[in-house]
Amino acid sequence: MIDSITFIAPAPSKLADEFYSFAQEGKLCIQQCADCQTYHHIPRERCADCGSFDLGWSQVSGLGTLFSWTETSTPPLPSLQNDVPFIVALIELKEGPRMIGRLVGVANDDLKVGQPLKARMERLTPEFSLTVFEPA
């Protein structure tokens, strides 16, 4: 479990719902353009590289490296008051795009740029799982 994080569901949308449904199945899937093969995250309607609307979902390795991070000591929402501090990171996935996620299982002082990380799915409720990252 992610420490004592208080669950707040993301706003529903077709693309977000698809992304989170894969997470619920234990898979990290991101969009890939069928025309230029570029991977994308955050989900979108159109390829940012070639403009194609032919985007599908591909399961990716879940492996990446730490690009940047911050330790959050001020809760972004009052309901997260008991969860701080926690680490929010920018992870460069092996497949190319960068993804923001919560780091677990590692202290702020033990982090370094380029550190290998791996994704795992954290079940927050019976209906919702979230991608978190930990040292590989």
C-alpha positions as CSV (number, residue, x, y, z in Angstrom):
1,M,0.0,0.0,0.0
2,I,1.2,3.5,-0.7
3,D,1.9,4.6,2.9
4,S,-1.4,6.0,4.2
5,I,-2.4,7.9,1.0
6,T,-5.9,9.0,0.9
7,F,-7.5,8.0,-2.3
8,I,-8.9,10.6,-4.6
9,A,-10.2,9.3,-7.9
10,P,-9.1,11.0,-11.1
11,A,-11.6,12.9,-13.1
12,P,-13.3,10.6,-15.6
13,S,-12.4,10.8,-19.3
14,K,-12.2,8.3,-22.1
15,L,-8.4,8.3,-22.3
16,A,-7.8,8.4,-18.5
17,D,-10.3,5.6,-18.0
18,E,-8.4,3.4,-20.6
19,F,-5.1,4.1,-18.9
20,Y,-6.4,3.3,-15.5
21,S,-8.2,0.1,-16.7
22,F,-4.9,-1.3,-17.8
23,A,-3.4,-0.4,-14.4
24,Q,-6.2,-2.3,-12.8
25,E,-5.2,-5.3,-14.8
26,G,-1.6,-4.9,-13.5
27,K,-0.2,-3.5,-16.8
28,L,1.6,-0.3,-17.6
29,C,0.2,0.7,-21.0
30,I,0.9,3.9,-22.8
31,Q,-0.2,5.1,-26.2
32,Q,1.8,4.4,-29.3
33,C,1.3,6.0,-32.7
34,A,0.6,3.4,-35.4
35,D,2.0,5.7,-38.1
36,C,5.4,6.8,-36.6
37,Q,5.7,4.3,-33.7
38,T,6.3,7.1,-31.2
39,Y,5.2,6.4,-27.6
40,H,3.2,9.0,-25.7
41,H,2.3,9.8,-22.2
42,I,0.0,11.6,-21.1
43,P,-2.8,10.0,-23.2
44,R,-4.0,12.2,-26.0
45,E,-6.2,12.2,-29.1
46,R,-3.4,12.9,-31.6
47,C,0.3,12.1,-32.1
48,A,2.4,15.0,-31.0
49,D,5.2,14.0,-33.5
50,C,3.4,13.3,-36.8
51,G,-0.2,14.5,-36.1
52,S,-1.8,11.1,-36.7
53,F,-5.1,10.2,-34.9
54,D,-4.2,6.5,-35.1
55,L,-3.0,6.0,-31.5
56,G,-3.3,2.6,-29.8
57,W,-2.2,1.2,-26.4
58,S,1.0,-0.8,-25.9
59,Q,2.1,-2.5,-22.8
60,V,5.6,-1.2,-21.9
61,S,8.4,-2.7,-19.8
62,G,7.8,-0.5,-16.7
63,L,11.6,0.1,-16.6
64,G,13.0,3.6,-16.5
65,T,15.5,6.0,-14.9
66,L,15.0,8.8,-12.5
67,F,15.1,12.1,-14.4
68,S,14.1,14.5,-11.5
69,W,12.2,14.4,-8.2
70,T,10.9,16.5,-5.4
71,E,10.0,15.6,-1.8
72,T,6.6,17.0,-1.1
73,S,6.3,18.3,2.5
74,T,3.3,20.4,2.1
75,P,0.1,18.4,1.3
76,P,-1.4,19.4,-2.1
77,L,-4.8,18.6,-0.6
78,P,-6.0,18.7,3.0
79,S,-6.9,15.0,2.8
80,L,-3.2,14.2,2.3
81,Q,-2.0,15.9,5.5
82,N,-1.0,12.6,7.1
83,D,0.9,11.4,3.9
84,V,3.6,14.0,3.7
85,P,6.5,13.8,3.1
86,F,6.4,11.8,-0.1
87,I,8.5,11.7,-3.3
88,V,7.1,12.7,-6.6
89,A,9.4,11.9,-9.5
90,L,9.8,12.4,-13.3
91,I,10.8,9.0,-14.7
92,E,12.2,8.5,-18.2
93,L,10.7,5.2,-19.4
94,K,12.9,2.8,-21.3
95,E,10.5,3.3,-24.3
96,G,11.2,7.1,-24.3
97,P,8.5,9.2,-22.8
98,R,8.7,10.6,-19.3
99,M,6.0,9.9,-16.7
100,I,5.3,11.5,-13.4
101,G,4.8,9.1,-10.5
102,R,5.2,8.5,-6.8
103,L,8.4,6.8,-5.6
104,V,8.2,4.3,-2.9
105,G,10.7,2.2,-1.0
106,V,13.5,4.7,-1.1
107,A,14.5,7.8,0.9
108,N,15.1,11.2,-0.6
109,D,18.7,11.2,0.4
110,D,19.3,7.9,-1.5
111,L,18.1,9.2,-4.9
112,K,20.3,10.1,-7.8
113,V,19.6,11.2,-11.4
114,G,19.8,8.2,-13.7
115,Q,18.9,5.7,-11.0
116,P,17.1,2.6,-12.4
117,L,13.5,2.3,-11.4
118,K,10.7,-0.1,-12.1
119,A,6.9,0.4,-12.1
120,R,4.4,-1.6,-10.1
121,M,0.7,-1.3,-9.6
122,E,-0.6,-0.3,-6.2
123,R,-4.2,-1.2,-5.6
124,L,-5.8,1.7,-3.8
125,T,-9.4,0.4,-3.8
126,P,-11.0,-2.8,-5.3
127,E,-11.8,-0.7,-8.4
128,F,-8.6,1.4,-8.8
129,S,-4.9,0.8,-9.1
130,L,-2.1,3.4,-9.5
131,T,1.3,3.1,-11.0
132,V,4.1,3.8,-8.5
133,F,7.9,3.4,-9.0
134,E,10.5,1.8,-6.9
135,P,14.3,1.1,-7.2
136,A,14.9,-1.6,-9.8
